[in-house]
């Protein structure tokens, strides 16, 4: 499970950010997001449909927005500038978890080699806690959307997240030449083509770049529904607990997350 100290640190940091932003007078929005994701890692076969569908998980999160178009301290609109009317800052704490296994042609039923069995019995879990900030751009006027000039407001975003990862690894393979049956610290219990140290479930942290495209739907004066498709690329290849050095290992771990959110205007 994720380190409680990391979670407490993240919550304290978010509280500090919210307190600082509150002093600026801009209005705020708070929401929740949740939805399915595909974790693209070193498990399975790259670009294989069975791998991508099979290694799917779920994510949830809490989001906070700074809305520059309206001032909470005076209940009035801000200066009508392009930035104020088309950009928001999104702060977020989110959590995602994916069960991982090797899928695709190398573990098909007709393969009876030791290597195939080592891959079939190797399982993992990617578990991540994120905190970060994104800048969201709305091509249409934020003021007009809040005034019900239209019901839908598309957006794109780009930002940076800090990720605390706690992967898990397991195997049921029994190496006949060793007493370490199912021992995840014994490299001989895993695929023989990998270098020693490729399997490492040590917790750690890294940065990631996050980009998304989405749309908001105006429910009421003070609430929106949101649909958001996210791409997140980690600056580390051990987020899933596996970093093999084969030629097919071209990229660090990344994910695609489709989430639905409910956003409430605080001011």
Secondary structure, DSSP 8 states (H G I E B T S, - for coil): ---HHHHHHHHHHHHHHHHHHHTT-EEEEEEEEEEEEEEE-SSS-TT-HHHHHHSEEEEEEEEEEEEEEEETTTTEE----HHHHHEEEEEEEEEEEEEEE--SGGG-TT--SHHHHHHHTEEEEEEEEEEEEEEEE-SS-HHHHHTTS-SEEEEEEEEEEEEEE--EEEE----TT-S-TT-TT-GGGS-TTS-TTSB----EEEEEEEEEEEEEEEEETTEEEEEEEEEEEES-S-TTSB---STT--S--EEEEEEEEEEEE--
